[in-house]
Amino acid sequence: MTPEDMAALHARAFAGQGRAWTAAEFSDLLASPLVFAVGDTRGFALGRVIVDEAELLTIATDPQVRRQGVARACLATFHDTATKRGVRSAFLEVADDNTAAKGLYSAAGYSQTAVRKGYYPRPNKPAVDALILRRDLVAMPLDCGKPEI
């Protein structure tokens, strides 16, 4: 997908929820070797890896194919790609009024770690809180120490 394709899909996915990202913003992000995108014209996830953490920057699904597993598949591929880059944990932020996304993330094993009050502006409405969510991507080996003899 081109940055223009991503911007158009993002605009459709987030219509009425605030400002959509522009093609220039997607282009700038994708210019970084830390950023990667997965998905296709039905939906995509954009992530960034720094050391052993991944941040889901955005995930967008075409409204015409919602509730068909597209976002779930993009999120799973995001996790797989991040894991291959050495990531141990992933985090994201989601608007508190985005019930569908919160359900997706909960089903994928994310749990809330913090709140940013009034983070997302809404047209003609009060700003909405951002929930910060996190999950482990790989099981950490247990360090049980040396057995006593």
DSSP file with accessible surface (Angstrom, degrees, kcal/mol):
  #  RESIDUE AA STRUCTURE BP1 BP2  ACC     N-H-->O    O-->H-N    N-H-->O    O-->H-N    TCO  KAPPA ALPHA  PHI   PSI    X-CA   Y-CA   Z-CA
    1    1 A M              0   0   89      0, 0.0    36,-0.0     0, 0.0    39,-0.0   0.000 360.0 360.0 360.0 141.6    0.0    0.0    0.0
    2    2 A T     >  -     0   0   61      1,-0.1     4,-2.6     4,-0.0     5,-0.2  -0.459 360.0-107.7 -84.5 162.3    1.2    3.5   -0.7
    3    3 A P  H  > S+     0   0   27      0, 0.0     4,-2.6     0, 0.0     5,-0.2   0.872 123.5  55.1 -57.3 -33.6    1.0    6.3    1.8
    4    4 A E  H  > S+     0   0  119      2,-0.2     4,-2.3     1,-0.2     5,-0.2   0.910 107.8  47.9 -65.7 -41.9   -1.9    7.7   -0.2
    5    5 A D  H  > S+     0   0   76      2,-0.2     4,-2.4     1,-0.2     5,-0.2   0.906 112.6  49.4 -62.2 -43.0   -3.8    4.4    0.0
    6    6 A M  H  X S+     0   0    3     -4,-2.6     4,-2.9     1,-0.2    -2,-0.2   0.919 110.7  49.6 -64.2 -42.5   -3.1    4.3    3.7
    7    7 A A  H  X S+     0   0   14     -4,-2.6     4,-2.4     2,-0.2    -1,-0.2   0.908 111.4  48.9 -64.1 -41.6   -4.3    7.9    4.2
    8    8 A A  H  X S+     0   0   48     -4,-2.3     4,-1.9     2,-0.2    -1,-0.2   0.925 114.5  44.8 -65.1 -43.0   -7.5    7.3    2.3
    9    9 A L  H  X S+     0   0    1     -4,-2.4     4,-2.8     2,-0.2    -2,-0.2   0.919 112.0  52.5 -66.7 -42.4   -8.3    4.1    4.2
   10   10 A H  H  X S+     0   0    5     -4,-2.9     4,-2.2     1,-0.2    -2,-0.2   0.912 107.9  52.1 -59.7 -42.2   -7.4    5.8    7.5
   11   11 A A  H  < S+     0   0   44     -4,-2.4    -1,-0.2     1,-0.2    -2,-0.2   0.907 112.3  45.2 -62.4 -41.9   -9.9    8.6    6.6
   12   12 A R  H >< S+     0   0  111     -4,-1.9     3,-0.9     1,-0.2    -2,-0.2   0.914 113.7  49.8 -66.8 -41.7  -12.7    6.1    5.9
   13   13 A A  H 3< S+     0   0    5     -4,-2.8    -2,-0.2     1,-0.2    -1,-0.2   0.836 119.7  35.4 -67.8 -33.3  -11.9    4.1    9.1
   14   14 A F  T >< S+     0   0   49     -4,-2.2     3,-2.3    -5,-0.2    -1,-0.2   0.101  79.5 151.7-111.7  23.6  -11.9    7.2   11.4
   15   15 A A  T <  S+     0   0   72     -3,-0.9     4,-0.1     1,-0.3    -3,-0.1  -0.278  75.2   9.9 -57.0 130.9  -14.6    9.3    9.7
   16   16 A G  T 3  S+     0   0   67      2,-0.2    -1,-0.3     1,-0.1     3,-0.1   0.478 107.8  92.8  79.9   1.6  -16.3   11.5   12.4
   17   17 A Q  S <  S-     0   0   61     -3,-2.3     2,-0.3     1,-0.4    -2,-0.1   0.184  98.7 -79.7-111.7  14.7  -13.7   10.7   15.0
   18   18 A G  S    S-     0   0   32     -4,-0.1    -1,-0.4   104,-0.0     2,-0.3  -0.745  81.4 -11.1 121.0-166.5  -11.2   13.5   14.5
   19   19 A R        -     0   0  163     -2,-0.3     2,-0.1   102,-0.1     3,-0.1  -0.501  60.4-140.4 -77.2 127.9   -8.5   14.3   12.1
   20   20 A A        -     0   0   26     -2,-0.3     2,-0.2     1,-0.1    -9,-0.1  -0.472  29.8 -98.3 -79.6 157.2   -7.3   11.4    9.8
   21   21 A W        -     0   0   67     -2,-0.1   -10,-0.2   -15,-0.1     2,-0.1  -0.496  38.6-126.2 -75.8 148.2   -3.6   11.0    9.1
   22   22 A T     >  -     0   0   64     -2,-0.2     4,-2.2     1,-0.1     5,-0.2  -0.465  19.2-112.1 -91.6 163.9   -2.3   12.4    5.8
   23   23 A A  H  > S+     0   0   24      1,-0.2     4,-2.9     2,-0.2     5,-0.2   0.886 119.6  55.8 -60.2 -38.3   -0.3   10.7    3.1
   24   24 A A  H  > S+     0   0   62      2,-0.2     4,-2.7     1,-0.2    -1,-0.2   0.901 106.3  50.1 -62.7 -39.5    2.7   12.9    4.1
   25   25 A E  H  > S+     0   0   63      2,-0.2     4,-2.3     1,-0.2    -2,-0.2   0.926 112.6  46.1 -65.2 -44.1    2.5   11.7    7.7
   26   26 A F  H  X S+     0   0    0     -4,-2.2     4,-2.8     2,-0.2    -2,-0.2   0.925 112.9  50.9 -62.5 -42.7    2.4    8.0    6.6
   27   27 A S  H  X S+     0   0   59     -4,-2.9     4,-1.1     1,-0.2    -2,-0.2   0.927 110.2  49.0 -60.5 -45.7    5.3    8.6    4.2
   28   28 A D  H  < S+     0   0  120     -4,-2.7     4,-0.4     1,-0.2     3,-0.4   0.917 113.5  46.6 -61.8 -43.4    7.4   10.3    6.9
   29   29 A L  H >< S+     0   0   40     -4,-2.3     3,-1.7     1,-0.2     6,-0.3   0.940 110.5  51.7 -64.3 -45.8    6.7    7.4    9.4
   30   30 A L  H 3< S+     0   0   58     -4,-2.8    -1,-0.2     1,-0.3    -2,-0.2   0.684  95.2  71.7 -68.7 -15.2    7.4    4.7    6.8
   31   31 A A  T 3< S+     0   0   83     -4,-1.1    -1,-0.3    -3,-0.4    -2,-0.2   0.707  83.2  87.6 -71.3 -17.1   10.8    6.4    6.0
   32   32 A S  S X  S-     0   0   39     -3,-1.7     3,-1.4    -4,-0.4    -3,-0.0  -0.648  75.9-142.0 -84.0 136.3   12.1    5.2    9.3
   33   33 A P  T 3  S+     0   0  114      0, 0.0    -1,-0.1     0, 0.0    -3,-0.1   0.668 102.0  64.0 -69.5 -11.0   13.6    1.7    9.6
   34   34 A L  T 3  S+     0   0   79     -5,-0.1    15,-2.6    14,-0.1     2,-0.3   0.648  92.8  76.2 -82.4 -16.3   11.9    1.4   13.0
   35   35 A V  E <   +A   48   0A  10     -3,-1.4     2,-0.3    -6,-0.3    13,-0.2  -0.764  56.8 175.1-103.4 141.5    8.4    1.6   11.4
   36   36 A F  E     -A   47   0A  12     11,-2.6    11,-3.0    -2,-0.3     2,-0.4  -0.977  15.5-151.0-142.0 154.4    6.6   -1.2    9.6
   37   37 A A  E     -A   46   0A  46     -2,-0.3     2,-0.3     9,-0.2     9,-0.2  -0.966  10.7-174.6-124.9 143.2    3.2   -1.7    8.1
   38   38 A V  E     +A   45   0A  20      7,-2.3     7,-2.5    -2,-0.4     2,-0.3  -0.959  42.0  49.0-132.1 151.6    1.2   -4.9    7.6
   39   39 A G  E     -A   44   0A  51     -2,-0.3     5,-0.2     5,-0.2     2,-0.2  -0.808  64.3-105.7 123.9-162.0   -2.1   -5.6    5.9
   40   40 A D  E >   -A   43   0A  59      3,-2.8     3,-0.9    -2,-0.3    -2,-0.1  -0.711  55.4 -56.0-150.6-162.3   -3.7   -4.8    2.6
   41   41 A T  T 3  S+     0   0   97      1,-0.2     3,-0.1    -2,-0.2    21,-0.0   0.656 129.1  56.0 -68.0 -13.6   -6.3   -2.6    1.0
   42   42 A R  T 3  S-     0   0  114      1,-0.3    20,-3.1    19,-0.1     2,-0.3   0.759 126.7 -24.5 -85.8 -27.4   -9.0   -3.9    3.5
   43   43 A G  E <   -AB  40  61A   0     -3,-0.9    -3,-2.8    18,-0.3    -1,-0.3  -0.940  58.5-167.0-177.9 156.0   -7.0   -3.0    6.6
   44   44 A F  E     -AB  39  60A   2     16,-2.2    16,-2.6    -2,-0.3     2,-0.4  -0.982  12.7-144.6-150.4 160.3   -3.6   -2.3    7.9
   45   45 A A  E     -AB  38  59A   0     -7,-2.5    -7,-2.3    -2,-0.3     2,-0.5  -0.984  12.5-158.0-125.1 140.3   -1.6   -1.9   11.1
   46   46 A L  E     +AB  37  58A   0     12,-2.9    11,-2.2    -2,-0.4    12,-1.5  -0.983  20.2 172.7-120.5 125.7    1.3    0.5   11.5
   47   47 A G  E     -AB  36  56A   0    -11,-3.0   -11,-2.6    -2,-0.5     2,-0.4  -0.876  23.4-147.9-132.9 165.5    3.9   -0.1   14.2
   48   48 A R  E     -AB  35  55A  73      7,-2.1     7,-2.8    -2,-0.3     2,-0.5  -0.999  10.7-153.7-134.0 136.7    7.2    1.1   15.5
   49   49 A V  E     + B   0  54A  11    -15,-2.6     2,-0.4    -2,-0.4     5,-0.2  -0.941  13.2 176.7-112.8 127.7    9.9   -1.0   17.2
   50   50 A I  E >   - B   0  53A  92      3,-2.7     3,-2.2    -2,-0.5     2,-0.3  -0.973  66.6 -51.2-131.1 114.9   12.3    0.5   19.6
   51   51 A V  T 3  S-     0   0  126     -2,-0.4    -2,-0.0     1,-0.3     0, 0.0  -0.388 124.0 -18.6  56.7-109.9   14.7   -2.0   21.3
   52   52 A D  T 3  S+     0   0   70     -2,-0.3    36,-3.1    35,-0.1    37,-1.4   0.143 121.4  84.8-114.2  20.9   12.4   -4.7   22.6
   53   53 A E  E <   -Bc  50  89A  91     -3,-2.2    -3,-2.7    34,-0.2     2,-0.4  -0.946  56.3-159.2-121.3 145.7    9.1   -2.8   22.6
   54   54 A A  E     -Bc  49  90A   0     35,-2.2    37,-2.3    -2,-0.4     2,-0.5  -0.957   3.3-156.6-120.8 141.7    6.6   -2.2   19.8
   55   55 A E  E     -Bc  48  91A  45     -7,-2.8    -7,-2.1    -2,-0.4     2,-0.9  -0.977  14.9-139.3-115.9 126.8    4.0    0.5   19.6
   56   56 A L  E     -B   47   0A   6     35,-2.5    37,-0.5    -2,-0.5    -9,-0.3  -0.778  21.4-174.7 -80.1 107.8    0.9    0.0   17.5
   57   57 A L  E     -     0   0A  28    -11,-2.2     2,-0.3    -2,-0.9    -1,-0.2   0.894  61.6 -23.4 -74.9 -42.7    0.7    3.5   16.0
   58   58 A T  E     -B   46   0A  14    -12,-1.5   -12,-2.9    -3,-0.1     2,-0.4  -0.965  49.1-159.3-162.8 155.8   -2.6    2.9   14.2
   59   59 A I  E     -B   45   0A  18     -2,-0.3     2,-0.4   -14,-0.2   -14,-0.2  -0.990  17.3-174.6-138.2 134.2   -4.8    0.2   12.9
   60   60 A A  E     -B   44   0A   2    -16,-2.6   -16,-2.2    -2,-0.4     2,-0.4  -0.999   8.3-170.5-137.0 136.2   -7.5    0.9   10.3
   61   61 A T  E     -B   43   0A  17     -2,-0.4   -18,-0.3   -18,-0.2     5,-0.1  -0.989  34.3-109.8-125.5 135.2  -10.1   -1.3    8.7
   62   62 A D    >   -     0   0   22    -20,-3.1     3,-2.2    -2,-0.4     4,-0.2  -0.409  28.1-130.2 -59.2 128.9  -12.3   -0.4    5.8
   63   63 A P  G >  S+     0   0   55      0, 0.0     3,-1.0     0, 0.0    -1,-0.2   0.798 104.6  64.7 -55.1 -26.6  -15.8    0.1    7.1
   64   64 A Q  G 3  S+     0   0  168      1,-0.2    -2,-0.1   -22,-0.0   -22,-0.0   0.672 108.6  38.5 -72.3 -15.3  -17.2   -2.2    4.4
   65   65 A V  G X  S+     0   0   25     -3,-2.2     3,-0.9   -23,-0.2     5,-0.5   0.169  83.1 135.7-121.4  19.8  -15.3   -5.2    5.8
   66   66 A R  T <   +     0   0  113     -3,-1.0    -4,-0.0    -4,-0.2     0, 0.0  -0.287  66.2  27.8 -66.3 153.1  -15.6   -4.6    9.5
   67   67 A R  T 3  S+     0   0  236      1,-0.1    -1,-0.2     0, 0.0    -2,-0.0   0.726  93.9 101.8  68.0  23.9  -16.5   -7.6   11.7
   68   68 A Q  S <  S-     0   0  130     -3,-0.9    -2,-0.1     0, 0.0    -1,-0.1   0.206 101.4 -98.8-118.8  12.4  -14.9  -10.0    9.2
   69   69 A G  S  > S+     0   0   19      3,-0.0     4,-2.3     4,-0.0     5,-0.2   0.516  86.9 123.6  87.7   5.0  -11.6  -10.6   11.1
   70   70 A V  H  > S+     0   0    6     -5,-0.5     4,-2.6     2,-0.2     5,-0.2   0.951  77.5  43.3 -65.5 -49.7   -9.5   -8.1    9.1
   71   71 A A  H  > S+     0   0   23      2,-0.2     4,-2.8     1,-0.2     5,-0.2   0.914 113.4  52.7 -63.6 -40.9   -8.4   -6.1   12.2
   72   72 A R  H  > S+     0   0  166      2,-0.2     4,-2.4     1,-0.2    -1,-0.2   0.927 111.0  47.1 -60.5 -42.0   -7.7   -9.3   14.1
   73   73 A A  H  X S+     0   0   54     -4,-2.3     4,-2.4     2,-0.2    -2,-0.2   0.914 112.2  49.8 -67.4 -40.6   -5.5  -10.6   11.3
   74   74 A C  H  X S+     0   0    7     -4,-2.6     4,-2.5     2,-0.2    -2,-0.2   0.918 111.5  48.9 -63.6 -41.7   -3.7   -7.3   11.0
   75   75 A L  H  X S+     0   0    4     -4,-2.8     4,-2.5     2,-0.2    -2,-0.2   0.923 110.9  49.7 -65.8 -41.7   -3.1   -7.2   14.8
   76   76 A A  H  X S+     0   0   46     -4,-2.4     4,-2.6     1,-0.2    -1,-0.2   0.911 112.4  47.5 -63.1 -40.8   -1.8  -10.8   14.7
   77   77 A T  H  X S+     0   0   61     -4,-2.4     4,-2.9     2,-0.2     5,-0.3   0.887 109.0  54.5 -68.7 -36.8    0.6  -10.0   11.9
   78   78 A F  H  X S+     0   0    0     -4,-2.5     4,-2.6     2,-0.2     5,-0.2   0.945 110.4  46.9 -57.8 -47.4    1.7   -6.9   13.7
   79   79 A H  H  X S+     0   0   16     -4,-2.5     4,-2.6     2,-0.2    -2,-0.2   0.933 113.3  48.1 -61.3 -45.9    2.5   -9.1   16.7
   80   80 A D  H  X S+     0   0   93     -4,-2.6     4,-2.2     2,-0.2    -2,-0.2   0.925 113.6  46.7 -61.1 -46.1    4.4  -11.7   14.5
   81   81 A T  H  X S+     0   0   37     -4,-2.9     4,-0.9     2,-0.2    -2,-0.2   0.924 113.4  48.4 -64.2 -43.1    6.4   -9.1   12.7
   82   82 A A  H ><>S+     0   0    0     -4,-2.6     5,-2.1    -5,-0.3     3,-0.8   0.920 109.6  52.7 -64.2 -41.6    7.3   -7.3   16.0
   83   83 A T  H ><5S+     0   0   49     -4,-2.6     3,-2.1     1,-0.3    -1,-0.2   0.910 105.0  55.0 -61.4 -40.7    8.3  -10.6   17.6
   84   84 A K  H 3<5S+     0   0  180     -4,-2.2    -1,-0.3     1,-0.3    -2,-0.2   0.743 104.0  56.6 -65.2 -20.5   10.6  -11.3   14.6
   85   85 A R  T <<5S-     0   0  111     -4,-0.9    -1,-0.3    -3,-0.8    -2,-0.2   0.257 128.8 -97.6 -92.7   8.8   12.3   -8.0   15.3
   86   86 A G  T < 5 +     0   0   46     -3,-2.1    -3,-0.2     1,-0.2     2,-0.2   0.598  68.5 158.1  90.3  13.5   13.1   -9.0   18.9
   87   87 A V      < -     0   0    2     -5,-2.1    -1,-0.2    -6,-0.1   -34,-0.2  -0.465  22.9-178.6 -75.6 141.0   10.1   -7.4   20.6
   88   88 A R        +     0   0   91    -36,-3.1    49,-2.9     1,-0.3    50,-1.0   0.611  69.0  21.2-109.0 -23.8    9.1   -8.7   24.0
   89   89 A S  E     -cD  53 136A   8    -37,-1.4   -35,-2.2    47,-0.3     2,-0.3  -0.992  61.6-154.5-146.9 154.1    6.1   -6.4   24.7
   90   90 A A  E     -cD  54 135A   0     45,-2.8    45,-2.3    -2,-0.3     2,-0.3  -0.944  11.2-176.4-127.1 149.3    3.7   -4.2   22.7
   91   91 A F  E     +cD  55 134A  60    -37,-2.3   -35,-2.5    -2,-0.3     2,-0.3  -0.935   5.8 166.5-140.7 165.6    1.7   -1.2   23.7
   92   92 A L  E     - D   0 133A   3     41,-2.0    41,-2.8    -2,-0.3     2,-0.4  -0.958  27.6-123.2-161.3 170.7   -0.9    1.1   22.2
   93   93 A E  E     - D   0 132A  43    -37,-0.5     2,-0.4    -2,-0.3    39,-0.2  -0.976  24.4-174.6-127.3 145.8   -3.4    3.8   23.0
   94   94 A V  E     - D   0 131A   6     37,-2.0    37,-3.2    -2,-0.4     2,-0.2  -0.994  31.9-105.3-139.2 142.7   -7.1    3.6   22.2
   95   95 A A  E >   - D   0 130A   7     -2,-0.4     3,-2.1    35,-0.2    35,-0.2  -0.466  27.5-130.4 -67.1 136.0   -9.9    6.1   22.6
   96   96 A D  T 3  S+     0   0   64     33,-2.8    -1,-0.1     1,-0.3    34,-0.1   0.757 107.3  55.7 -61.9 -22.3  -12.1    5.2   25.5
   97   97 A D  T 3  S+     0   0   74     32,-0.3     2,-1.4     1,-0.1    -1,-0.3   0.443  80.5  96.4 -90.6   3.5  -15.2    5.6   23.3
   98   98 A N    <>  +     0   0   37     -3,-2.1     4,-2.4     1,-0.2     5,-0.2  -0.618  47.5 170.4 -94.4  79.4  -13.9    3.1   20.7
   99   99 A T  H  > S+     0   0  108     -2,-1.4     4,-2.2     1,-0.2    -1,-0.2   0.884  72.4  52.4 -59.9 -42.2  -15.8    0.0   21.9
  100  100 A A  H  > S+     0   0   67      1,-0.2     4,-2.2     2,-0.2    -1,-0.2   0.937 111.8  45.4 -63.6 -45.2  -14.9   -2.2   19.0
  101  101 A A  H  > S+     0   0   13      1,-0.2     4,-2.8     2,-0.2     5,-0.2   0.913 110.6  53.6 -65.9 -40.8  -11.2   -1.5   19.2
  102  102 A K  H  X S+     0   0   64     -4,-2.4     4,-2.4     1,-0.2    -1,-0.2   0.906 109.5  49.4 -61.5 -37.5  -11.2   -2.0   23.0
  103  103 A G  H  X S+     0   0   41     -4,-2.2     4,-2.4    -5,-0.2    -1,-0.2   0.910 110.4  50.6 -65.8 -41.8  -12.9   -5.4   22.4
  104  104 A L  H  X S+     0   0   32     -4,-2.2     4,-1.4     2,-0.2    -2,-0.2   0.944 113.5  44.5 -59.2 -49.4  -10.3   -6.4   19.8
  105  105 A Y  H  <>S+     0   0   13     -4,-2.8     5,-2.6     2,-0.2    -2,-0.2   0.890 112.1  51.4 -68.4 -37.9   -7.4   -5.5   22.1
  106  106 A S  H ><5S+     0   0   85     -4,-2.4     3,-1.7    -5,-0.2    -1,-0.2   0.940 109.7  50.0 -63.2 -44.3   -8.9   -7.2   25.1
  107  107 A A  H 3<5S+     0   0   92     -4,-2.4    -1,-0.2     1,-0.3    -2,-0.2   0.796 107.4  56.2 -64.3 -26.0   -9.4  -10.4   23.1
  108  108 A A  T 3<5S-     0   0   24     -4,-1.4    -1,-0.3    -5,-0.2    -2,-0.2   0.379 126.2 -99.2 -88.3   2.5   -5.8  -10.1   22.0
  109  109 A G  T < 5S+     0   0   48     -3,-1.7    27,-0.2     1,-0.3     2,-0.2   0.582  72.1 145.0  95.8  11.4   -4.5  -10.1   25.6
  110  110 A Y      < -     0   0   13     -5,-2.6     2,-0.3    -6,-0.1    -1,-0.3  -0.558  26.4-167.5 -80.9 147.9   -3.9   -6.3   26.1
  111  111 A S  E     -E  134   0A  75     23,-2.3    23,-2.3    -2,-0.2     2,-0.2  -0.973  27.6 -99.6-134.1 152.7   -4.6   -4.8   29.5
  112  112 A Q  E     +E  133   0A 103     -2,-0.3    21,-0.3    21,-0.2     3,-0.1  -0.456  37.4 167.2 -74.3 136.2   -4.8   -1.2   30.6
  113  113 A T  E     -     0   0A  83     19,-3.4     2,-0.3     1,-0.4    20,-0.2   0.575  63.5  -5.6-119.2 -20.7   -1.8    0.4   32.2
  114  114 A A  E     -E  132   0A  45     18,-1.3    18,-2.8     2,-0.0    -1,-0.4  -0.970  55.8-130.0-163.5 172.8   -2.6    4.1   32.2
  115  115 A V  E     -E  131   0A  58     -2,-0.3     2,-0.6    16,-0.2    16,-0.2  -0.998   4.2-154.6-135.9 137.1   -5.0    6.8   31.1
  116  116 A R  E >   -E  130   0A 114     14,-3.0    14,-2.6    -2,-0.4     3,-1.1  -0.946  30.4-134.5-108.2 106.9   -4.4   10.1   29.3
  117  117 A K  E 3  S-     0   0A 163     -2,-0.6    11,-0.1     1,-0.3    12,-0.1  -0.358  77.9  -5.9 -66.2 133.8   -7.3   12.3   30.2
  118  118 A G  E 3  S+     0   0A  39      9,-0.2    -1,-0.3     1,-0.1    11,-0.3   0.794  87.5 142.9  57.2  36.1   -9.0   14.3   27.4
  119  119 A Y  E <   +     0   0A 112     -3,-1.1    10,-0.2     9,-0.4    -2,-0.1   0.874  51.8  59.5 -79.0 -41.7   -6.4   13.2   24.9
  120  120 A Y  E    S-E  128   0A  54      8,-3.0     8,-2.9    -4,-0.2    -1,-0.1  -0.809  76.7-142.4 -97.0 115.6   -8.5   12.7   21.7
  121  121 A P  E     -     0   0A  95      0, 0.0  -102,-0.1     0, 0.0     6,-0.1  -0.418  15.1-158.7 -70.3 147.9  -10.4   15.8   20.5
  122  122 A R  E >   -E  125   0A  26      3,-0.6     3,-1.7  -104,-0.1     2,-0.2  -0.995  26.4-104.1-127.8 137.9  -13.8   15.1   19.0
  123  123 A P  T 3  S-     0   0   70      0, 0.0  -105,-0.0     0, 0.0     0, 0.0  -0.407 101.7 -11.9 -62.2 124.8  -15.7   17.4   16.7
  124  124 A N  T 3  S+     0   0  173     -2,-0.2     0, 0.0     1,-0.2     0, 0.0   0.726 124.8  85.9  59.4  23.8  -18.5   19.3   18.6
  125  125 A K  E <  S- E   0 122A 146     -3,-1.7    -3,-0.6     3,-0.0    -1,-0.2  -0.959  88.5 -83.6-142.9 164.0  -18.0   17.0   21.6
  126  126 A P  E     -     0   0A 111      0, 0.0    -6,-0.0     0, 0.0    -8,-0.0  -0.330  57.5 -92.5 -65.7 152.8  -15.8   16.8   24.7
  127  127 A A  E     -     0   0A  49     -6,-0.1     2,-0.4    -9,-0.1    -9,-0.2  -0.280  42.0-128.9 -63.8 153.0  -12.3   15.3   24.2
  128  128 A V  E     - E   0 120A  22     -8,-2.9    -8,-3.0   -10,-0.2    -9,-0.4  -0.834  18.8-108.0-110.1 144.5  -12.1   11.5   25.0
  129  129 A D  E     -     0   0A  37     -2,-0.4   -33,-2.8   -11,-0.3     2,-0.5  -0.334  25.1-134.3 -66.4 148.1   -9.6    9.8   27.3
  130  130 A A  E     -DE  95 116A   0    -14,-2.6   -14,-3.0   -35,-0.2     2,-0.5  -0.916  14.7-148.3-101.6 127.7   -6.8    7.6   25.7
  131  131 A L  E     -DE  94 115A  13    -37,-3.2   -37,-2.0    -2,-0.5     2,-0.6  -0.854   8.1-142.8 -94.7 130.6   -6.4    4.3   27.4
  132  132 A I  E     -DE  93 114A  21    -18,-2.8   -19,-3.4    -2,-0.5   -18,-1.3  -0.850  24.1-172.8 -94.9 122.2   -2.8    3.0   27.4
  133  133 A L  E     -DE  92 112A  13    -41,-2.8   -41,-2.0    -2,-0.6     2,-0.3  -0.871   6.5-177.1-118.6 152.9   -2.8   -0.8   26.9
  134  134 A R  E     +DE  91 111A  92    -23,-2.3   -23,-2.3    -2,-0.3     2,-0.3  -0.984   6.0 175.3-146.1 152.6    0.1   -3.3   27.0
  135  135 A R  E     -D   90   0A  61    -45,-2.3   -45,-2.8    -2,-0.3     2,-0.2  -0.982  32.3-111.7-154.0 152.7    0.7   -7.0   26.5
  136  136 A D  E     -D   89   0A  84     -2,-0.3   -47,-0.3   -27,-0.2     3,-0.1  -0.589  19.5-166.0 -77.5 147.1    3.7   -9.4   26.4
  137  137 A L  S    S+     0   0   20    -49,-2.9     2,-0.4     1,-0.3   -48,-0.2   0.696  72.9  27.1-105.2 -29.3    4.5  -10.9   23.1
  138  138 A V  S    S-     0   0   42    -50,-1.0    -1,-0.3   -55,-0.0     2,-0.3  -0.985  87.5-106.5-132.4 147.4    6.8  -13.7   24.2
  139  139 A A        -     0   0   97     -2,-0.4     3,-0.0    -3,-0.1    -2,-0.0  -0.540  34.5-129.3 -71.2 130.5    7.0  -15.6   27.4
  140  140 A M        -     0   0  110     -2,-0.3     2,-0.1     1,-0.1    -1,-0.1  -0.644  28.1-110.6 -77.6 134.9   10.0  -14.5   29.4
  141  141 A P        -     0   0  104      0, 0.0     2,-0.3     0, 0.0    -1,-0.1  -0.408  33.1-114.9 -66.2 142.1   12.0  -17.5   30.6
  142  142 A L        -     0   0  155     -2,-0.1     2,-0.9     1,-0.0     3,-0.1  -0.607  17.0-148.1 -77.0 137.3   11.8  -18.1   34.3
  143  143 A D        +     0   0  154     -2,-0.3     3,-0.1     1,-0.1    -1,-0.0  -0.858  26.0 166.8-106.3  95.3   15.0  -17.6   36.3
  144  144 A C        -     0   0  114     -2,-0.9    -1,-0.1     1,-0.3    -2,-0.0   0.425  40.0-132.2 -88.9  -0.6   14.7  -20.2   39.0
  145  145 A G        -     0   0   50     -3,-0.1    -1,-0.3     2,-0.1     3,-0.0  -0.158  45.7 -37.8  77.2-175.7   18.3  -19.9   40.0
  146  146 A K        -     0   0  195     -3,-0.1     2,-0.1     1,-0.1    -3,-0.0  -0.634  67.3-110.7 -83.8 139.0   20.6  -22.8   40.6
  147  147 A P        -     0   0  115      0, 0.0     2,-0.3     0, 0.0    -1,-0.1  -0.398  32.4-115.3 -68.0 144.7   19.1  -25.8   42.3
  148  148 A E              0   0  196     -2,-0.1    -3,-0.0    -3,-0.0     0, 0.0  -0.637 360.0 360.0 -79.7 140.5   20.3  -26.5   45.8
  149  149 A I              0   0  213     -2,-0.3    -1,-0.0     0, 0.0     0, 0.0  -0.903 360.0 360.0-118.4 360.0   22.3  -29.7   46.3
